[in-house]
């Protein structure tokens, strides 16, 4: 089936992605969107800036899509991660998993986002309503504040 | 008969005896470019660093040199490193022309 992972700087068009993966054999299509929200760790967020080690991130996204397809050869998987400056409610990542049945589609969608968060070299710097910004460290190490 | 200093300029070799320590210092040096990103690039003030390393150097040697630079204290004891766009262990050897990247904690999604 289809397995694709890629980066984009353009806004994510989820309807176009659903069209890209469409197949008459699919009875279930799971769309996951990661979206910029207005609050993190109690701080008001105004936007997020995404950057990447682009060559490696693109190849890791494709590798994760390929590995997902290996785990479930009858599924189709499409992963798109956005880079650049995003405002609230914009999608930073889209994962579309399509399968004949919902159980496989839900499971593979969850596996795919967790792998992406674990290993793709992408970074985000949150911009806060108070004018400061910080690199986000999900591993919990001390953060370094930068005044913009 | 030409003066010796003139001859040196026309292809004569000068051999200097080096102590073993000195000799290893000059033997087979290689140049490696290390890519820095996000918080690491901010802390060191540059997006990449060129290093001179001895042949046989590993990822650990690269890390030690980066950590010793101004701002290098931002690195954790064992940061993620990629060699030629694949995650690599501290013991991984590096060669001239390899693309070495220090990967801050990833935050995709």
gemmi code that builds the backbone of each chain (N, CA, C; Angstrom):
import gemmi

chains = {
    "A": [
        ("UNK", (0.854, -1.182, 0.000), (0.000, 0.000, 0.000), (0.893, 1.236, 0.000)),
        ("UNK", (0.309, 2.377, 0.263), (1.035, 3.636, 0.176), (1.683, 3.989, 1.519)),
        ("UNK", (2.955, 4.411, 1.501), (3.636, 4.868, 2.723), (4.488, 6.079, 2.372)),
        ("UNK", (4.114, 7.231, 2.908), (4.825, 8.462, 2.587), (5.020, 9.302, 3.852)),
        ("UNK", (6.221, 9.850, 4.016), (6.483, 10.800, 5.092), (7.259, 11.972, 4.527)),
        ("UNK", (6.861, 13.205, 4.886), (7.548, 14.363, 4.317), (7.370, 15.601, 5.196)),
        ("UNK", (8.203, 16.609, 4.893), (8.110, 17.918, 5.539), (7.409, 18.884, 4.593)),
        ("UNK", (6.815, 19.941, 5.153), (6.247, 20.993, 4.318), (6.382, 22.328, 5.032)),
        ("UNK", (6.452, 23.397, 4.260), (6.406, 24.744, 4.842), (5.052, 25.391, 4.595)),
        ("UNK", (4.245, 24.739, 3.785), (2.913, 25.281, 3.476), (1.909, 24.808, 4.528)),
        ("UNK", (0.825, 25.567, 4.740), (-0.216, 25.101, 5.667), (-0.710, 23.710, 5.272)),
        ("UNK", (-1.009, 22.899, 6.287), (-1.457, 21.525, 6.033), (-2.926, 21.535, 5.629)),
        ("UNK", (-3.203, 20.950, 4.466), (-4.564, 20.879, 3.932), (-5.040, 19.436, 4.132)),
        ("UNK", (-5.773, 19.200, 5.220), (-6.105, 17.820, 5.562), (-7.023, 17.177, 4.519)),
        ("UNK", (-7.905, 17.970, 3.901), (-8.785, 17.402, 2.871), (-7.960, 16.879, 1.688)),
        ("UNK", (-6.922, 17.633, 1.322), (-6.062, 17.187, 0.219), (-5.318, 15.903, 0.598)),
        ("UNK", (-4.900, 15.809, 1.868), (-4.189, 14.598, 2.309), (-5.122, 13.390, 2.283)),
        ("UNK", (-6.370, 13.576, 2.695), (-7.343, 12.475, 2.663), (-7.560, 12.015, 1.223)),
        ("UNK", (-7.586, 12.972, 0.304), (-7.740, 12.626, -1.110), (-6.534, 11.863, -1.637)),
        ("UNK", (-5.361, 12.259, -1.127), (-4.118, 11.630, -1.589), (-4.056, 10.148, -1.240)),
        ("UNK", (-4.656, 9.793, -0.108), (-4.533, 8.420, 0.397), (-5.748, 7.567, 0.040)),
        ("UNK", (-6.751, 8.170, -0.607), (-8.020, 7.477, -0.865), (-7.881, 6.191, -1.664)),
        ("UNK", (-8.645, 5.178, -1.246), (-8.613, 3.872, -1.910), (-9.951, 3.190, -1.636)),
        ("UNK", (-10.575, 2.606, -2.650), (-11.886, 1.988, -2.435), (-11.865, 0.841, -1.424)),
        ("UNK", (-10.694, 0.276, -1.164), (-10.610, -0.835, -0.210), (-10.589, -0.391, 1.238)),
        ("UNK", (-10.479, 0.912, 1.485), (-10.410, 1.413, 2.861), (-11.808, 1.562, 3.448)),
        ("UNK", (-12.031, 0.877, 4.574), (-13.291, 1.076, 5.289), (-13.119, 2.060, 6.424)),
        ("UNK", (-11.857, 2.372, 6.779), (-11.591, 3.274, 7.902), (-10.414, 4.166, 7.555)),
        ("UNK", (-10.587, 5.462, 7.788), (-9.486, 6.416, 7.599), (-9.376, 7.238, 8.880)),
        ("UNK", (-8.227, 7.155, 9.563), (-8.001, 7.931, 10.786), (-7.085, 9.101, 10.450)),
        ("UNK", (-7.569, 10.307, 10.737), (-6.767, 11.514, 10.542), (-6.389, 12.061, 11.919)),
        ("UNK", (-5.088, 12.149, 12.205), (-4.623, 12.798, 13.434), (-3.994, 14.126, 13.052)),
        ("UNK", (-4.383, 15.197, 13.744), (-3.745, 16.495, 13.561), (-3.155, 16.939, 14.895)),
        ("UNK", (-1.888, 17.322, 14.889), (-1.297, 18.012, 16.027), (-1.470, 19.498, 15.759)),
        ("UNK", (-2.040, 20.214, 16.738), (-2.452, 21.602, 16.507), (-1.835, 22.514, 17.570)),
        ("UNK", (-1.473, 23.715, 17.183), (-0.899, 24.684, 18.138), (-1.995, 25.161, 19.085)),
        ("UNK", (-1.772, 24.936, 20.393), (-2.782, 25.366, 21.375), (-2.283, 26.577, 22.155)),
        ("UNK", (-3.214, 27.205, 22.862), (-2.924, 28.521, 23.442), (-2.319, 28.481, 24.846)),
        ("UNK", (-2.073, 27.281, 25.368), (-1.576, 27.201, 26.742), (-0.610, 26.030, 26.868)),
        ("UNK", (0.556, 26.253, 27.487), (1.478, 25.141, 27.768), (2.162, 25.409, 29.096)),
        ("UNK", (2.089, 24.422, 29.990), (2.677, 24.580, 31.334), (2.197, 25.864, 32.007)),
        ("UNK", (0.931, 26.193, 31.805), (0.363, 27.349, 32.464), (0.704, 28.681, 31.832)),
        ("UNK", (1.408, 28.676, 30.705), (1.785, 29.939, 30.061), (0.971, 30.142, 28.789)),
        ("UNK", (0.563, 31.382, 28.556), (-0.223, 31.715, 27.361), (0.682, 31.709, 26.143)),
        ("UNK", (0.366, 30.846, 25.179), (1.177, 30.686, 23.961), (0.529, 31.471, 22.823)),
        ("UNK", (1.370, 32.209, 22.058), (0.818, 32.961, 20.928), (1.163, 32.309, 19.587)),
        ("UNK", (2.143, 31.412, 19.573), (2.518, 30.730, 18.340), (3.704, 29.818, 18.579)),
        ("UNK", (4.015, 28.980, 17.603), (5.158, 28.070, 17.705), (5.929, 28.097, 16.392)),
        ("UNK", (7.258, 28.130, 16.557), (8.151, 28.154, 15.406), (8.825, 26.768, 15.345)),
        ("UNK", (8.626, 26.069, 14.227), (9.202, 24.723, 14.065), (10.416, 24.781, 13.147)),
        ("UNK", (11.493, 24.109, 13.565), (12.662, 23.972, 12.700), (13.129, 22.522, 12.756)),
        ("UNK", (14.024, 22.150, 11.856), (14.428, 20.741, 11.766), (15.827, 20.620, 11.189)),
        ("UNK", (16.415, 19.488, 11.433), (17.580, 19.031, 10.667), (16.926, 18.412, 9.438)),
        ("UNK", (16.729, 19.241, 8.418), (15.726, 18.912, 7.406), (15.983, 17.617, 6.640)),
        ("UNK", (17.232, 17.402, 6.217), (17.501, 16.185, 5.436), (17.208, 14.936, 6.255)),
        ("UNK", (17.652, 14.963, 7.533), (17.454, 13.778, 8.371), (15.989, 13.631, 8.780)),
        ("UNK", (15.332, 14.754, 9.085), (13.922, 14.695, 9.496), (13.062, 14.128, 8.368)),
        ("UNK", (13.334, 14.563, 7.143), (12.555, 14.049, 6.005), (12.774, 12.552, 5.847)),
        ("UNK", (14.017, 12.116, 5.998), (14.257, 10.676, 5.813), (13.699, 9.873, 6.992)),
        ("UNK", (13.726, 10.439, 8.209), (13.128, 9.731, 9.355), (11.612, 9.616, 9.202)),
        ("UNK", (10.979, 10.676, 8.699), (9.520, 10.605, 8.486), (9.180, 9.510, 7.479)),
        ("UNK", (9.968, 9.426, 6.401), (9.718, 8.374, 5.410), (9.978, 6.993, 6.013)),
        ("UNK", (11.041, 6.894, 6.823), (11.359, 5.605, 7.457), (10.237, 5.164, 8.389)),
        ("UNK", (9.685, 6.115, 9.159), (8.585, 5.767, 10.069), (7.361, 5.308, 9.262)),
        ("UNK", (7.071, 5.989, 8.162), (5.948, 5.568, 7.309), (6.195, 4.159, 6.766)),
        ("UNK", (7.432, 3.905, 6.339), (7.772, 2.568, 5.825), (7.651, 1.510, 6.915)),
        ("UNK", (8.106, 1.847, 8.127), (8.022, 0.885, 9.231), (6.572, 0.629, 9.624)),
        ("UNK", (5.748, 1.673, 9.558), (4.319, 1.492, 9.849), (3.706, 0.536, 8.829)),
        ("UNK", (4.086, 0.718, 7.574), (3.552, -0.153, 6.525), (4.047, -1.594, 6.680)),
        ("UNK", (5.253, -1.735, 7.247), (5.754, -3.093, 7.516), (4.977, -3.747, 8.647)),
        ("UNK", (4.635, -2.930, 9.676), (3.868, -3.470, 10.812), (2.495, -3.921, 10.359)),
        ("UNK", (1.954, -3.211, 9.384), (0.610, -3.522, 8.923), (0.589, -3.328, 7.401)),
        ("UNK", (0.977, -4.364, 6.670), (1.185, -4.209, 5.219), (-0.087, -3.858, 4.443)),
        ("UNK", (-1.244, -4.036, 5.042), (-2.477, -3.714, 4.331), (-2.952, -2.293, 4.612)),
        ("UNK", (-2.164, -1.512, 5.384), (-2.535, -0.119, 5.690), (-1.833, 0.843, 4.734)),
        ("UNK", (-2.423, 2.017, 4.563), (-1.745, 3.125, 3.887), (-1.452, 4.202, 4.920)),
        ("UNK", (-0.261, 4.795, 4.849), (0.183, 5.749, 5.868), (0.758, 6.997, 5.197)),
        ("UNK", (0.315, 8.148, 5.655), (0.814, 9.420, 5.140), (1.129, 10.326, 6.333)),
        ("UNK", (2.368, 10.790, 6.410), (2.798, 11.668, 7.506), (3.315, 12.969, 6.900)),
        ("UNK", (2.813, 14.098, 7.371), (3.300, 15.401, 6.903), (3.569, 16.263, 8.139)),
        ("UNK", (4.788, 16.782, 8.256), (5.115, 17.685, 9.365), (5.454, 19.054, 8.809)),
        ("UNK", (4.893, 20.067, 9.430), (5.113, 21.424, 8.950), (6.286, 22.091, 9.668)),
        ("UNK", (6.997, 22.961, 8.946), (8.062, 23.788, 9.525), (7.717, 25.254, 9.334)),
        ("UNK", (8.335, 26.113, 10.153), (8.104, 27.551, 10.028), (7.304, 28.075, 11.211)),
        ("UNK", (6.818, 29.302, 11.064), (6.086, 29.974, 12.153), (4.596, 29.674, 12.035)),
        ("UNK", (4.042, 29.061, 13.087), (2.623, 28.699, 13.087), (1.877, 29.509, 14.134)),
        ("UNK", (0.646, 29.857, 13.813), (-0.191, 30.562, 14.776), (-1.141, 29.564, 15.434)),
        ("UNK", (-1.870, 30.049, 16.424), (-2.795, 29.179, 17.171), (-3.765, 28.484, 16.227)),
        ("UNK", (-4.047, 27.237, 16.545), (-5.005, 26.388, 15.822), (-4.504, 25.896, 14.471)),
        ("UNK", (-3.286, 26.266, 14.088), (-2.745, 25.687, 12.859), (-2.181, 24.299, 13.152)),
        ("UNK", (-2.264, 23.409, 12.155), (-1.766, 22.042, 12.324), (-0.264, 21.998, 12.058)),
        ("UNK", (0.478, 21.397, 13.012), (1.915, 21.216, 12.829), (2.212, 19.853, 12.214)),
        ("UNK", (1.342, 18.898, 12.452), (1.566, 17.559, 11.904), (0.227, 16.927, 11.536)),
        ("UNK", (0.253, 16.164, 10.459), (-0.921, 15.373, 10.063), (-0.474, 13.944, 9.819)),
        ("UNK", (-1.248, 13.007, 10.371), (-0.998, 11.587, 10.110), (-2.306, 10.988, 9.613)),
        ("UNK", (-2.266, 10.428, 8.426), (-3.447, 9.761, 7.885), (-3.125, 8.281, 7.769)),
        ("UNK", (-3.942, 7.451, 8.419), (-3.788, 6.002, 8.293), (-5.106, 5.439, 7.796)),
        ("UNK", (-5.023, 4.700, 6.720), (-6.223, 4.111, 6.137), (-6.073, 2.598, 6.076)),
        ("UNK", (-7.188, 1.914, 6.343), (-7.160, 0.448, 6.376), (-8.567, -0.055, 6.080)),
        ("UNK", (-8.652, -1.324, 5.796), (-9.983, -1.908, 5.588), (-10.825, -1.765, 6.856)),
        ("UNK", (-10.175, -1.844, 8.034), (-10.918, -1.860, 9.305), (-10.359, -0.848, 10.301)),
        ("UNK", (-11.221, -0.360, 11.201), (-10.861, 0.733, 12.108), (-9.820, 0.358, 13.149)),
        ("UNK", (-9.865, -0.880, 13.638), (-8.957, -1.237, 14.733), (-7.498, -1.049, 14.313)),
        ("UNK", (-7.132, -1.568, 13.165), (-5.761, -1.433, 12.660), (-5.416, 0.041, 12.412)),
        ("UNK", (-6.362, 0.796, 11.866), (-6.099, 2.204, 11.550), (-5.826, 3.008, 12.814)),
        ("UNK", (-6.660, 2.825, 13.857), (-6.437, 3.548, 15.122), (-5.092, 3.167, 15.739)),
        ("UNK", (-4.799, 1.894, 15.791), (-3.548, 1.451, 16.432), (-2.318, 1.982, 15.705)),
        ("UNK", (-2.350, 1.925, 14.385), (-1.174, 2.354, 13.626), (-1.005, 3.871, 13.681)),
        ("UNK", (-2.105, 4.603, 13.757), (-2.031, 6.056, 13.889), (-1.323, 6.426, 15.193)),
        ("UNK", (-1.699, 5.753, 16.280), (-1.090, 6.025, 17.584), (0.398, 5.666, 17.590)),
        ("UNK", (0.717, 4.534, 17.029), (2.128, 4.117, 16.971), (2.943, 5.159, 16.191)),
        ("UNK", (2.385, 5.642, 15.096), (3.117, 6.563, 14.216), (3.423, 7.896, 14.902)),
        ("UNK", (2.467, 8.494, 15.599), (2.734, 9.783, 16.250), (3.744, 9.610, 17.385)),
        ("UNK", (3.668, 8.476, 18.108), (4.630, 8.275, 19.202), (6.052, 8.112, 18.650)),
        ("UNK", (6.204, 7.394, 17.548), (7.539, 7.252, 16.929), (8.058, 8.599, 16.452)),
        ("UNK", (7.180, 9.368, 15.838), (7.578, 10.695, 15.344), (8.099, 11.556, 16.496)),
        ("UNK", (7.366, 11.569, 17.603), (7.779, 12.400, 18.740), (9.074, 11.903, 19.367)),
        ("UNK", (9.339, 10.620, 19.243), (10.506, 10.034, 19.883), (11.790, 10.297, 19.094)),
        ("UNK", (11.722, 10.364, 17.782), (12.985, 10.281, 17.036), (13.186, 11.234, 15.862)),
        ("UNK", (12.195, 11.968, 15.450), (12.411, 12.843, 14.287), (13.055, 14.156, 14.753)),
        ("UNK", (14.216, 14.545, 14.159), (14.916, 15.750, 14.631), (14.223, 17.044, 14.196)),
        ("UNK", (13.171, 17.361, 14.946), (12.396, 18.594, 14.752), (12.352, 19.283, 16.114)),
        ("UNK", (12.433, 20.624, 16.103), (12.401, 21.384, 17.353), (11.347, 22.461, 17.266)),
        ("UNK", (10.807, 22.817, 18.440), (9.835, 23.908, 18.432), (10.191, 24.936, 19.485)),
        ("UNK", (10.007, 26.195, 19.087), (10.223, 27.301, 20.015), (8.877, 27.983, 20.200)),
        ("UNK", (8.414, 27.918, 21.443), (7.125, 28.549, 21.735), (7.302, 30.038, 21.932)),
        ("UNK", (6.364, 30.782, 21.378), (6.313, 32.227, 21.594), (5.158, 32.487, 22.543)),
        ("UNK", (5.428, 33.267, 23.591), (4.417, 33.486, 24.619), (3.796, 34.870, 24.497)),
        ("UNK", (2.623, 34.964, 25.072), (1.877, 36.223, 24.996), (2.652, 37.367, 25.645)),
        ("UNK", (3.546, 37.039, 26.610), (4.307, 38.103, 27.285), (5.552, 38.533, 26.500)),
        ("UNK", (5.730, 38.008, 25.266), (6.834, 38.442, 24.410), (8.091, 37.592, 24.526)),
        ("UNK", (8.112, 36.641, 25.463), (9.284, 35.765, 25.584), (9.105, 34.548, 24.682)),
        ("UNK", (10.182, 33.782, 24.510), (10.111, 32.548, 23.728), (11.099, 31.548, 24.291)),
        ("UNK", (10.800, 30.279, 24.101), (11.644, 29.218, 24.651), (11.620, 27.998, 23.763)),
        ("UNK", (12.784, 27.343, 23.648), (12.815, 26.020, 23.014), (12.115, 25.044, 23.945)),
        ("UNK", (11.267, 24.215, 23.387), (10.538, 23.238, 24.191), (11.373, 21.971, 24.312)),
        ("UNK", (11.539, 21.525, 25.546), (12.295, 20.298, 25.811), (11.377, 19.275, 26.458)),
        ("UNK", (10.786, 18.374, 25.664), (9.848, 17.399, 26.228), (10.526, 16.429, 27.192)),
        ("UNK", (11.853, 16.336, 27.152), (12.537, 15.407, 28.050), (12.634, 15.974, 29.456)),
        ("UNK", (12.233, 17.243, 29.644), (12.146, 17.786, 30.999), (13.408, 18.443, 31.513)),
        ("UNK", (14.411, 18.604, 30.636), (15.617, 19.301, 31.087), (15.310, 20.778, 31.298)),
        ("UNK", (16.212, 21.455, 32.017), (16.016, 22.878, 32.280), (15.913, 23.648, 30.968)),
        ("UNK", (15.029, 24.580, 30.915), (14.841, 25.370, 29.710), (15.582, 26.692, 29.820)),
        ("UNK", (15.893, 27.196, 28.657), (16.611, 28.470, 28.633), (15.669, 29.538, 28.084)),
        ("UNK", (15.445, 30.555, 28.864), (14.524, 31.609, 28.435), (15.252, 32.609, 27.541)),
        ("UNK", (14.576, 33.039, 26.514), (15.131, 34.041, 25.601), (14.097, 35.152, 25.455)),
        ("UNK", (14.504, 36.367, 25.647), (13.571, 37.479, 25.467), (13.652, 37.954, 24.027)),
        ("UNK", (12.514, 38.022, 23.395), (12.516, 38.391, 21.965), (12.581, 39.899, 21.801)),
    ],
    "B": [
        ("UNK", (77.181, 27.321, -7.867), (76.556, 26.702, -6.694), (75.527, 27.657, -6.094)),
        ("UNK", (74.314, 27.153, -5.919), (73.245, 27.995, -5.385), (73.232, 27.983, -3.873)),
        ("UNK", (72.705, 29.032, -3.333), (72.593, 29.110, -1.869), (71.539, 28.119, -1.376)),
        ("UNK", (71.739, 27.421, -0.251), (70.762, 26.443, 0.279), (69.359, 27.030, 0.453)),
        ("UNK", (69.247, 28.262, 0.935), (67.909, 28.811, 1.188), (67.124, 28.947, -0.114)),
        ("UNK", (67.836, 29.127, -1.205), (67.203, 29.190, -2.514), (66.698, 27.813, -2.936)),
        ("UNK", (67.532, 26.794, -2.706), (67.173, 25.429, -3.080), (65.915, 24.946, -2.349)),
        ("UNK", (65.782, 25.319, -1.091), (64.612, 24.890, -0.300), (63.331, 25.331, -0.978)),
        ("UNK", (63.402, 26.508, -1.586), (62.215, 27.012, -2.268), (61.914, 26.288, -3.564)),
        ("UNK", (62.827, 25.433, -4.020), (62.636, 24.761, -5.315), (62.411, 23.262, -5.164)),
        ("UNK", (61.763, 22.834, -4.095), (61.353, 21.437, -4.019), (62.186, 20.563, -3.104)),
        ("UNK", (63.106, 21.118, -2.350), (63.837, 20.303, -1.381), (62.972, 20.045, -0.156)),
        ("UNK", (63.121, 18.860, 0.425), (62.360, 18.538, 1.637), (63.197, 18.805, 2.862)),
        ("UNK", (62.569, 19.257, 3.887), (63.235, 19.443, 5.168), (62.654, 18.420, 6.134)),
        ("UNK", (63.462, 17.574, 6.707), (62.984, 16.565, 7.653), (63.308, 17.005, 9.068)),
        ("UNK", (62.299, 16.975, 9.899), (62.480, 17.367, 11.299), (62.125, 16.172, 12.165)),
        ("UNK", (62.989, 15.847, 13.106), (62.700, 14.769, 14.049), (61.670, 15.253, 15.072)),
        ("UNK", (60.598, 14.446, 15.235), (59.583, 14.822, 16.213), (59.548, 13.784, 17.324)),
        ("UNK", (59.206, 14.209, 18.519), (58.965, 13.250, 19.596), (57.721, 12.443, 19.222)),
        ("UNK", (57.528, 11.227, 19.769), (56.340, 10.434, 19.412), (55.038, 11.194, 19.663)),
        ("UNK", (54.977, 11.973, 20.727), (53.761, 12.727, 21.027), (53.479, 13.760, 19.933)),
        ("UNK", (54.539, 14.456, 19.539), (54.408, 15.461, 18.475), (54.020, 14.804, 17.152)),
        ("UNK", (54.642, 13.650, 16.899), (54.390, 12.986, 15.628), (52.920, 12.594, 15.499)),
        ("UNK", (52.358, 12.046, 16.582), (50.955, 11.632, 16.511), (50.048, 12.840, 16.336)),
        ("UNK", (50.514, 13.988, 16.839), (49.716, 15.212, 16.711), (49.586, 15.625, 15.243)),
        ("UNK", (50.641, 15.420, 14.480), (50.624, 15.891, 13.099), (50.183, 14.819, 12.107)),
        ("UNK", (50.106, 13.567, 12.562), (49.805, 12.469, 11.650), (48.314, 12.432, 11.316)),
        ("UNK", (47.982, 12.395, 10.085), (46.630, 12.147, 9.601), (45.558, 12.910, 10.366)),
        ("UNK", (45.639, 14.229, 10.314), (44.575, 15.035, 10.890), (43.416, 15.066, 9.899)),
        ("UNK", (42.199, 15.199, 10.406), (41.069, 15.331, 9.486), (40.161, 16.459, 9.950)),
        ("UNK", (39.436, 16.971, 8.996), (38.555, 18.092, 9.257), (37.110, 17.610, 9.243)),
        ("UNK", (36.363, 17.939, 10.285), (34.970, 17.499, 10.405), (34.102, 18.731, 10.634)),
        ("UNK", (32.977, 18.787, 9.954), (32.010, 19.853, 10.226), (30.894, 19.295, 11.093)),
        ("UNK", (30.621, 19.989, 12.190), (29.586, 19.552, 13.124), (28.407, 20.522, 13.017)),
        ("UNK", (27.228, 19.983, 12.749), (26.029, 20.810, 12.644), (25.366, 20.962, 14.005)),
        ("UNK", (24.925, 22.172, 14.296), (24.244, 22.460, 15.571), (22.851, 22.991, 15.252)),
        ("UNK", (21.903, 22.691, 16.118), (20.529, 23.120, 15.874), (19.887, 23.679, 17.145)),
        ("UNK", (18.848, 24.461, 16.928), (17.936, 24.912, 17.983), (18.706, 25.441, 19.204)),
        ("UNK", (18.446, 24.885, 20.394), (19.051, 25.430, 21.615), (20.581, 25.298, 21.600)),
        ("UNK", (21.110, 24.256, 20.953), (22.571, 24.098, 20.909), (23.192, 25.191, 20.026)),
        ("UNK", (22.556, 25.476, 18.894), (23.071, 26.526, 18.005), (23.016, 27.885, 18.710)),
        ("UNK", (21.942, 28.119, 19.446), (21.824, 29.376, 20.195), (22.926, 29.495, 21.246)),
        ("UNK", (23.155, 28.404, 21.988), (24.113, 28.447, 23.096), (25.537, 28.657, 22.585)),
        ("UNK", (25.888, 27.998, 21.478), (27.244, 28.142, 20.952), (27.365, 29.304, 19.982)),
        ("UNK", (26.246, 29.884, 19.607), (26.251, 31.093, 18.794), (26.500, 30.875, 17.311)),
        ("UNK", (26.547, 29.615, 16.874), (26.807, 29.308, 15.458), (25.999, 28.067, 15.040)),
        ("UNK", (25.672, 27.967, 13.730), (24.940, 26.778, 13.264), (25.846, 25.598, 12.920)),
        ("UNK", (27.159, 25.840, 12.834), (28.078, 24.726, 12.579), (29.478, 25.099, 13.051)),
        ("UNK", (30.276, 24.053, 13.320), (31.635, 24.235, 13.818), (32.545, 23.307, 13.035)),
        ("UNK", (33.707, 23.813, 12.606), (34.698, 22.945, 11.961), (35.718, 22.509, 12.993)),
        ("UNK", (35.987, 21.208, 13.040), (36.936, 20.669, 14.016), (38.079, 19.968, 13.300)),
        ("UNK", (39.262, 20.026, 13.920), (40.401, 19.230, 13.471), (40.536, 18.065, 14.425)),
        ("UNK", (40.496, 16.861, 13.892), (40.568, 15.667, 14.736), (41.628, 14.719, 14.191)),
        ("UNK", (42.153, 13.880, 15.097), (43.118, 12.870, 14.664), (42.373, 11.724, 13.992)),
        ("UNK", (43.042, 11.043, 13.075), (42.457, 9.854, 12.454), (42.063, 8.875, 13.554)),
        ("UNK", (40.932, 8.206, 13.377), (40.462, 7.266, 14.380), (39.587, 7.904, 15.437)),
        ("UNK", (39.318, 9.192, 15.315), (38.481, 9.875, 16.301), (37.051, 9.328, 16.260)),
        ("UNK", (36.380, 9.451, 17.401), (35.007, 8.943, 17.510), (34.057, 10.098, 17.845)),
        ("UNK", (32.775, 9.768, 17.907), (31.753, 10.736, 18.318), (32.105, 11.343, 19.672)),
        ("UNK", (32.639, 10.535, 20.586), (33.033, 11.050, 21.914), (34.055, 12.176, 21.806)),
        ("UNK", (35.010, 12.031, 20.897), (36.033, 13.070, 20.715), (35.396, 14.360, 20.188)),
        ("UNK", (34.439, 14.202, 19.268), (33.727, 15.371, 18.749), (33.003, 16.083, 19.896)),
        ("UNK", (32.310, 15.307, 20.725), (31.544, 15.892, 21.837), (32.452, 16.622, 22.812)),
        ("UNK", (33.618, 16.034, 23.096), (34.538, 16.653, 24.052), (34.999, 18.010, 23.529)),
        ("UNK", (35.276, 18.093, 22.239), (35.732, 19.370, 21.675), (34.614, 20.416, 21.662)),
        ("UNK", (33.407, 19.988, 21.351), (32.293, 20.946, 21.327), (31.985, 21.418, 22.746)),
        ("UNK", (32.009, 20.493, 23.697), (31.685, 20.848, 25.085), (32.683, 21.846, 25.660)),
        ("UNK", (33.920, 21.837, 25.131), (34.966, 22.725, 25.653), (34.866, 24.139, 25.095)),
        ("UNK", (33.998, 24.340, 24.099), (33.872, 25.679, 23.495), (32.954, 26.561, 24.335)),
        ("UNK", (33.059, 27.885, 24.160), (32.149, 28.776, 24.889), (30.689, 28.406, 24.583)),
        ("UNK", (29.898, 28.243, 25.623), (28.504, 27.840, 25.441), (28.319, 26.339, 25.427)),
        ("UNK", (29.428, 25.591, 25.345), (29.359, 24.132, 25.240), (28.816, 23.435, 26.470)),
        ("UNK", (28.763, 24.173, 27.571), (28.259, 23.555, 28.806), (26.768, 23.253, 28.723)),
        ("UNK", (26.098, 23.764, 27.674), (24.678, 23.479, 27.508), (24.450, 21.996, 27.162)),
        ("UNK", (25.491, 21.342, 26.638), (25.317, 19.947, 26.223), (25.135, 19.040, 27.435)),
        ("UNK", (24.185, 18.105, 27.363), (24.085, 17.113, 28.426), (25.255, 16.132, 28.332)),
        ("UNK", (25.393, 15.269, 29.342), (26.523, 14.335, 29.370), (26.552, 13.476, 28.109)),
        ("UNK", (25.374, 13.121, 27.645), (25.340, 12.243, 26.464), (24.252, 12.698, 25.499)),
        ("UNK", (24.543, 13.740, 24.723), (23.529, 14.231, 23.785), (23.324, 13.258, 22.626)),
        ("UNK", (22.170, 13.389, 21.966), (21.950, 12.614, 20.741), (22.878, 13.146, 19.654)),
        ("UNK", (23.464, 12.214, 18.905), (24.349, 12.588, 17.811), (23.966, 11.778, 16.581)),
        ("UNK", (24.006, 12.415, 15.419), (23.807, 11.686, 14.167), (25.069, 11.801, 13.329)),
        ("UNK", (25.465, 10.707, 12.731), (26.559, 10.715, 11.768), (25.962, 10.323, 10.416)),
        ("UNK", (26.124, 11.211, 9.453), (25.531, 11.001, 8.129), (24.031, 10.695, 8.234)),
        ("UNK", (23.378, 11.489, 9.085), (21.918, 11.476, 9.227), (21.363, 10.198, 9.847)),
        ("UNK", (22.197, 9.466, 10.577), (21.704, 8.323, 11.349), (22.196, 8.477, 12.778)),
        ("UNK", (21.322, 8.145, 13.742), (21.728, 8.239, 15.146), (22.926, 7.329, 15.391)),
        ("UNK", (23.888, 7.855, 16.163), (25.153, 7.149, 16.347), (25.525, 7.081, 17.828)),
        ("UNK", (26.262, 6.036, 18.207), (26.728, 5.852, 19.591), (28.010, 6.652, 19.801)),
        ("UNK", (28.360, 6.933, 21.084), (29.601, 7.659, 21.359), (30.838, 6.993, 20.764)),
        ("UNK", (30.813, 5.680, 20.639), (31.982, 4.954, 20.128), (32.055, 4.928, 18.605)),
        ("UNK", (31.057, 5.487, 17.926), (31.062, 5.462, 16.455), (32.243, 6.260, 15.906)),
        ("UNK", (33.047, 5.672, 15.024), (34.156, 6.432, 14.432), (33.641, 7.480, 13.453)),
        ("UNK", (34.367, 8.576, 13.347), (34.031, 9.584, 12.338), (35.188, 9.688, 11.351)),
        ("UNK", (34.845, 9.976, 10.105), (35.852, 10.083, 9.043), (35.742, 11.436, 8.379)),
        ("UNK", (36.834, 11.813, 7.718), (36.847, 13.073, 6.998), (35.667, 13.100, 6.026)),
        ("UNK", (34.935, 14.207, 6.027), (33.795, 14.337, 5.128), (32.479, 13.870, 5.711)),
        ("UNK", (32.504, 13.221, 6.888), (31.246, 12.809, 7.515), (30.440, 14.035, 7.939)),
        ("UNK", (29.125, 13.893, 7.912), (28.238, 14.945, 8.418), (27.835, 14.558, 9.842)),
        ("UNK", (28.388, 15.274, 10.807), (28.096, 14.989, 12.213), (27.133, 16.058, 12.716)),
        ("UNK", (26.055, 15.644, 13.383), (25.071, 16.612, 13.881), (24.773, 16.332, 15.346)),
        ("UNK", (24.730, 17.398, 16.147), (24.317, 17.280, 17.543), (22.831, 17.607, 17.610)),
        ("UNK", (22.070, 16.682, 18.177), (20.612, 16.757, 18.123), (20.060, 17.113, 19.501)),
        ("UNK", (19.565, 18.336, 19.689), (18.918, 18.666, 20.970), (17.683, 17.789, 21.170)),
        ("UNK", (17.138, 17.764, 22.403), (15.932, 16.951, 22.649), (14.868, 17.272, 21.599)),
        ("UNK", (14.398, 16.226, 20.907), (13.488, 16.462, 19.781), (12.092, 16.812, 20.304)),
        ("UNK", (11.379, 17.617, 19.533), (10.088, 18.137, 19.996), (9.086, 18.241, 18.851)),
        ("UNK", (9.128, 17.249, 17.941), (8.181, 17.266, 16.832), (6.774, 16.945, 17.303)),
        ("UNK", (5.833, 17.179, 16.392), (4.443, 16.861, 16.683), (3.668, 18.078, 17.132)),
    ],
}
model = gemmi.Model(1)
for chain_id, residues in chains.items():
    chain = gemmi.Chain(chain_id)
    for i, (resn, *xyz) in enumerate(residues, 1):
        res = gemmi.Residue()
        res.name, res.seqid = resn, gemmi.SeqId(i, " ")
        for name, pos in zip(("N", "CA", "C"), xyz):
            atom = gemmi.Atom()
            atom.name, atom.element = name, gemmi.Element(name[0])
            atom.pos, atom.b_iso = gemmi.Position(*pos), 0.0
            res.add_atom(atom)
        chain.add_residue(res)
    model.add_chain(chain)
structure = gemmi.Structure()
structure.add_model(model)
structure.setup_entities()
